[in-house]
Amino acid sequence: MLQQIWWLDPELTYGNAKPFVFTQGHSVCNRSFFPCFDTPAVKCTYSATVKAPAGMQVLMSATQSTFLEDKEVYQFYMEYPVPAYLVALVAGDLIHADIGPRSRVWAEPCLLPTAISKLSGMVERWLTAAESLYGPYIWGRYDIVFLPPSFPIVAMENPCLTFIISSILEIAHSWFGNAVTNATWEEMWLSEGLATYAQRRITTETYGAAFTCLETAFRLDALHRQMKLLGEDNPVSKLQVKLEPGVNPSNLMNLFTYEKGYCFVYYLSQLCGDPGRFDSFLRAYIEKYKFTSVVAQDLLDSFLNFFPDLKEQCVESKAGLEFERWLNATGPPLAEPDLSQGSSLTRPVETLFKLWTTEPLDFDAAASSADLTKWRTFQTVLFLDRLLDGSPLRHGEPTLPWLSECYSSQLDSMNAEIRIRWLQIVVRNDYYPDLYKVRRFLENQMSRMYTIPLYEDLCTGTLKSFALEIFYQTQNQLHPNLRKTIQQILSQGLNPLPAIDTTAGTADTPAMVLEDKVSEATNGAISLRDVNVSA
């Protein structure tokens, strides 16, 4: 059964005060929410009437809303046609604050000050940059709601109401994906690849080319890491993936959807010779197809018709870079962008990584080479990912104690995307002195994208009994779906080892009974952490 409506007890919210409910329709889950043609090829307007108890704020992805206080009834109307998966609802202990002339942020009271500090003034800055590139923002308001960490993905850009669990936003979906949508799930790259390209153009306008190149380098690193795990002949690496009967389309979403799609769109922009010319094309594309759904051929035909000189040159058939090959060949992108403008930010990462991994290790040189507290988030995660790829690290010298001495306390105060990478390095290198930080992280994390990778690493190595112990202590605060996934990870090849004493006086791991072992393996080896990083 596809789950669309997530009901949370108060204990699973930030404030622990009131129950919470939210929906997640992507990609084909809204059929369990209301009767619909649950396909991106069909778009329609909608209206909704929602009755809720006093003290519960209800929001929907709609352009108009009213509240009848005497009846405790909310009424919503979306005046523009949208696909079924973009109908979204949330209700809970939510209050709001305006963060711009057409934006407000909603959050639980205990979280609102942090939400304001993260986003105040920024949304309007990003919207203005996007409008300068791709035309007017057509949805009226761009409101944001912070959801409890049980929300299964990092963000969902519903029209008018974006769902997030951190300050990560991709406003480009308002143009690519929401206004113009892929007509079939087999061509999700049409929305995700175009949105990724557009978002990086917005980022360049806002933060500069060097930052965009750094982000792209990090993402492409993650793409090649996924390629090594899957193999270059894996059919999921195609842009146009065959959707077999009975398969949830969300299972087709991966880094190829985003990053290989981005590389193809970037290649098209380079054929124009000038990003500004390609921006003009994308504005015309949005204007022609807004509120409709398209296939890849619509995009490519529009591109060639917009640039008749390129059509005369038969760029679609250029040897080795044929459009058809981009769409249907397995493996890495046929071409990748020039990221040399990001060298001022990537070079320090490469230097520091080399210092820590070159034998013999010069500890003083490595320790004094960089101050991570002054780095961008993407620089730090790129460095940690390189260390993670090489873990377990050298056996001849005790690298982890020195790394921990230099960075562990600094990383403790950084965001979860950074901390999880350091903790995975700790686990993969069996560095027991920092295992208490792994415990503390998992005791306070309820987000799927941060818990699953750590549990997988713990269970792959010698620390499964440690993972069992933490899970036994924390399972009641996890969402049932997340709890089940972790149980599946723990139950594979179950053979608990003696408990490791990571805190003074810790008792042996309590006996516990896991649910029946499931036959299918989890998908966590290719973790969503590879694509969820805040600037």
C-alpha positions, -999 to 999 in steps of 0.1 A, spaced: 0 0 0 14 34 -10 15 57 20 4 93 13 -9 106 46 16 106 75 0 108 110 25 117 137 20 114 175 31 145 195 63 127 204 74 127 168 72 165 165 97 191 175 75 206 202 60 173 215 28 192 221 2 183 194 -2 156 167 9 164 132 -2 153 98 13 158 63 10 143 29 36 134 3 21 128 -31 52 122 -52 52 103 -73 20 81 -73 9 83 -37 -20 107 -39 -43 80 -52 -45 69 -16 -55 105 -6 -83 112 -30 -96 97 -63 -75 111 -92 -57 104 -124 -24 99 -107 -1 106 -136 19 137 -144 3 138 -179 -30 150 -164 -34 184 -148 -64 201 -132 -74 228 -108 -88 217 -74 -107 228 -43 -108 214 -9 -127 218 24 -109 207 56 -123 205 91 -98 205 119 -99 207 157 -93 240 174 -56 249 177 -46 230 145 -34 251 116 -42 236 82 -23 245 50 -25 233 14 -6 239 -19 -33 263 -31 -34 299 -44 -64 308 -23 -74 299 12 -100 310 38 -108 300 74 -144 299 87 -137 302 124 -172 295 136 -172 262 118 -135 254 122 -133 248 85 -106 257 60 -113 262 23 -87 260 -4 -86 266 -41 -58 261 -67 -67 282 -97 -40 268 -120 -39 232 -133 -14 210 -115 -7 172 -116 -22 152 -88 11 146 -70 14 184 -63 -17 185 -42 -3 187 -6 -17 192 29 -2 197 63 -18 203 97 -3 208 131 9 232 158 21 258 132 26 295 134 41 318 108 63 349 102 66 369 70 101 366 55 95 387 23 68 405 4 54 373 -10 68 347 14 62 335 49 76 306 68 55 282 89 69 261 117 62 248 152 67 276 178 99 262 191 114 261 156 102 294 142 130 316 154 156 294 137 135 292 105 133 330 104 170 334 109 178 309 81 154 323 55 145 359 62 151 380 31 167 352 11 136 338 -6 128 371 -23 165 374 -34 163 340 -50 129 346 -66 141 379 -80 172 362 -95 150 334 -110 125 359 -125 154 378 -142 164 345 -159 131 326 -166 103 351 -164 76 359 -138 69 336 -108 34 325 -117 22 310 -84 16 342 -64 30 333 -30 61 312 -21 54 300 14 75 274 33 66 250 60 92 233 82 80 197 88 91 173 115 122 152 107 99 122 98 93 138 64 109 112 41 128 136 17 147 168 22 122 190 4 91 190 -18 85 221 -39 47 221 -40 32 251 -57 27 280 -32 38 258 -3 72 241 -2 78 214 24 113 213 39 131 198 69 161 222 66 170 255 50 176 238 16 154 253 -12 153 247 -49 130 274 -61 136 265 -98 110 238 -96 84 265 -96 93 269 -133 106 234 -142 85 206 -128 55 226 -114 47 249 -143 61 226 -170 60 189 -160 73 157 -175 44 138 -190 57 104 -180 77 92 -150 102 76 -174 114 111 -183 117 126 -148 150 142 -159 129 167 -179 119 183 -146 149 174 -124 177 181 -149 162 214 -161 155 224 -125 191 216 -114 205 236 -143 182 265 -136 189 264 -99 227 266 -106 221 296 -129 202 312 -100 230 303 -76 256 318 -99 236 350 -100 233 350 -62 266 336 -50 290 337 -80 304 311 -104 330 297 -80 304 286 -56 283 270 -83 313 251 -96 321 238 -61 285 226 -57 286 209 -91 319 192 -84 305 178 -52 274 165 -69 293 150 -98 316 133 -73 285 117 -58 273 107 -93 305 89 -100 304 72 -66 269 59 -74 282 48 -108 309 26 -92 282 10 -70 258 3 -98 281 -4 -127 282 15 -160 258 -8 -178 230 -5 -152 198 6 -170 189 30 -142 217 52 -154 198 61 -186 179 94 -187 149 77 -203 144 47 -180 119 19 -187 92 18 -160 82 -18 -155 46 -26 -144 42 -26 -107 73 -5 -100 69 27 -80 82 56 -102 100 70 -71 123 41 -73 137 55 -106 148 87 -90 185 88 -85 215 110 -91 214 103 -128 179 119 -130 194 150 -115 231 152 -125 232 134 -158 201 153 -167 219 185 -157 249 176 -178 227 172 -209 210 205 -203 243 221 -197 256 206 -230 226 221 -248 234 255 -233 270 252 -245 258 246 -280 243 281 -279 277 296 -271 262 319 -245 242 310 -213 221 342 -219 209 329 -252 199 296 -236 181 315 -208 160 332 -235 151 298 -250 141 285 -216 119 316 -210 101 309 -243 98 272 -235 82 280 -201 58 305 -218 48 280 -244 43 249 -222 33 263 -188 5 244 -170 10 215 -194 30 183 -195 57 175 -221 79 148 -233 116 150 -242 109 155 -279 89 186 -271 120 201 -254 144 191 -281 122 202 -310 116 235 -293 154 239 -288 162 232 -325 134 255 -337 145 283 -315 181 280 -328 177 273 -366 215 278 -370 221 248 -347 194 228 -365 212 234 -398 244 222 -383 226 189 -373 239 192 -337 214 166 -327 235 140 -346 270 151 -336 292 119 -334 294 106 -299 271 133 -285 239 125 -303 207 135 -285 194 100 -287 226 87 -271 223 112 -243 188 99 -236 192 62 -240 229 52 -233 238 38 -200 268 51 -181 282 85 -171 273 118 -189 287 120 -224 302 154 -214 306 173 -182 309 210 -175 342 229 -171 345 236 -134 377 255 -135 360 286 -121 356 268 -89 393 261 -84 397 288 -57 373 267 -36 381 231 -47 419 235 -46 421 238 -8 400 206 -5 423 187 -28 454 200 -10 441 190 25 429 156 13 464 149 -2 481 160 30 461 136 50 465 106 27 501 109 15 526 86 32 544 94 54 519 116 70 531 151 80 507 157 108 519 193 115 515 203 78 481 186 76 468 201 108 478 236 99 467 236 63 431 247 67 405 260 92 373 241 84 353 266 104 360 292 76 351 268 47 319 266 28 297 237 36 303 221 2 341 223 8 338 204 41 315 177 27 337 173 -3 367 168 19 349 143 42 334 124 12 370 119 -1 380 105 33 349 84 34 356 70 0 390 59 12 378 44 45 391 24 62 421 47 61 458 38 63 467 9 84 504 18 89 497 50 110 469 59 133 452 86 111 418 87 128 431 99 162 449 128 145 419 136 123 397 135 154 421 157 174 421 183 145 385 184 135 361 164 157 352 193 181 348 217 151 325 193 133 303 189 164 289 224 159 283 221 122 251 209 104 239 174 101 252 169 66 287 174 78 284 155 111 269 124 95 299 122 71 324 124 100 304 98 120 304 75 90 342 78 88 344 70 126 323 39 120 340 27 89 374 30 107 362 14 140 373 44 159 359 36 193 368 68 212 342 88 190 315 62 190 297 80 218 291 108 192 274 82 169 252 72 198 243 108 206 236 116 170 212 86 165 195 93 199 186 128 186 179 121 149 146 110 135 153 118 99 155 89 74 183 105 54 206 107 84 198 75 103 197 50 75 233 55 63 247 52 98 228 21 106 240 5 73 276 13 81 273 0 116 258 -33 104 283 -37 76 312 -38 100 318 -51 134 294 -28 153 260 -44 147 255 -51 184 262 -14 191 235 -6 164 210 -30 180 216 -14 214 209 22 201 179 10 181 164 -7 211 167 25 231 154 49 204 128 29 184 98 44 201 107 79 189 111 68 153 83 70 127 69 35 121 81 34 84 116 44 95 116 19 123 106 -9 99 134 0 75 160 -1 103 147 -34 114 152 -47 79 188 -35 80 194 -51 114 178 -84 105 199 -91 74 225 -117 84 216 -112 121 244 -126 142 249 -101 171 284 -98 185 291 -90 222 282 -54 231 309 -28 229 313 -7 260 311 28 245 299 45 277 311 38 312 290 12 329 269 3 298 250 -29 302 250 -57 277 228 -52 247 192 -60 257 176 -89 240 151 -79 213 129 -95 187 130 -81 152 101 -83 127 102 -112 102 131 -108 79 121 -94 45 136 -108 14 144 -76 -5 175 -56 3 172 -20 13 183 8 -11 205 26 14 238 17 -1 231 46 -25 222 71 1 202 103 -4 228 120 17 247 124 -16 222 149 -29 211 167 3 235 194 12 228 230 22 249 259 10 
